[in-house]
Amino acid sequence: MSSIIGIDSRSFLRQVRKKDGTEGKFQSELGIAIKVKDYADYCDKYKQAIDLAFSSAEVDITKYGDYSCYCTHDLKKTCDKYNLIIENFFNNIANEIEKVHIFYTLFSQSRIPRVKVFGRKSKNEQIKLSSPYRTYPELLTEQIGPFFPLICAWRLSNYFQPHTVQFHLDSCEGLVCEAYEEFIEKNFSFSVYPGGDCSNPVIATADLLIEHLDTRLRRRNAFLLFDNIRPALNEFGDKVLVYPILGKHLPKITPLDSKPADIFHKIHHPVFWVFKGEDLLNSETMKNSESFRNLRDYAALKFGVVKLFDKNRDIELFKQGDYGVYLNTRGLEIIQSYKKIGKCFKPFDMTTLVSEKDKKMD
C-alpha cells in the first residue's frame, strides 16, 4: 500500500525594517507536505483529533459547521479560539503523521534582480520576446506561488520511488516549466483537489500546520529560515524535514513557454461541477458563501471535490459519476444541454444546501 503525501501552500509575509530605516515587506512561499501511511485510517484519526481539539478548547463544534475537514479559514472566520484549537489538534495528531516536509523560497533580489522566462518559446519560434524577464516578486506572484504544491512534489520526487507514494495536491496551476515536466516524466501517482483543505484530511492538516508554523514563528519573532523551523515544531521531533527553494532552483521552476501545464487532467473524481448559470453572479462572492462551504463538505462526504465549471476546458475533464450542480433554472438548462450530447452529469440542486443565514437574506 502506498503512503499518501498531502501538500498545501500559501504566501508567508512579514513587515520588516530595512537598513536605511524604511519599512519593507518580506515575502516567501511556504509549502508543507504531510506524509501518512494509510489514507482511510488517517481520515478517522483526523476526525477524532479535530473533535477532541474543539472539546478541549471548550468550543461546541456544532456551532461551527461540524465539517468533515476544517481549514484555517473556517476556524479564523468563526472562532476566537482558533489558535488553541489548532494547538490542541497537533498535540492529538502528531503521532499519526510519518513525516512533515517543509518548503520555502529564499531568493536574493539583490543578486538575482530579474529572471529569464520563456526561453524555449523564443528558441523554438525564433522570436525575440518583448518581455523575456520577470522580477522575483513578479515570478513569485505569477508562477511560483500558484504552482507551489506541484513544485514541492517535484522537490520530493527525488527521495521516493513512484510505486511507494501517492501525492494529493491542493489546487494549483502554472505554466510549463522543467520541474513540471520532470515530475510528470517520473510517473508518480498524483491527484489534484480543488479546495483540498476543505475536502481532504491530509491536505487540511498541511493547511493548518502552515498557520501553526506561522503563529509559532511570529511569537518567537523569528524569520522563515532553516534553523528556526524545526525548533518551532517541537511536537514533531525529528519528523520535520526542511527544503529551501533557492536561486539554483530558479531555472527549473521558471516558465519555459506560455503554455499552461496540463494539471487538471489529474483532478480527483467525483467532481461536483458548479454551473453558475447567471454571469452576473460573482464567483468569489459565491465561493465565500456558507452555502458553497456546505457544498464542499457534502462533496467531501461523497469523497469528491467541488469546482466551478469552465466551459473552455472542463468538459474534457468530465467523467462518469460526476455531478452538475445548479443554483438556478439557467444552470439546470446548461446541464440538460450537455446531457443531450452524452455528458451524463448527475444534476444536483445546490439550494438544498443553502444555509439558514443565506435564507434569511432572501
Secondary structure, DSSP 8 states (H G I E B T S, - for coil): --EEEEEEEEEEEEEEE-TTS-EEEEEEEEEEEEEES-HHHHHHHHHHHHHHHHHHTT--GGGGT--SS--HHHHHHH-TTHHHHHHHHHHHHGGG-SEEEEEEE---TTT-SEEE--HHHHHHHT---S--EEEHHHHIIIIITTTHHHHHHHHHGGGS-TTTEEEEEES---B--HHHHHHHHTT-EEEEETTGGGT-HHHHHHHHHHHHHHHHHHHTT--S-HHHHHHHTGGGGGGEEEEEE-GGGHHHHS-SSSSB---GGGB-SSEEEEE---TTS-HHHHHTSHHHHHHHHHHHHTT-EEEE--TTTGGGG--TT-EEEESSHHHHHHHHHHHHTT---EEEEGGGG--HHHHHT-
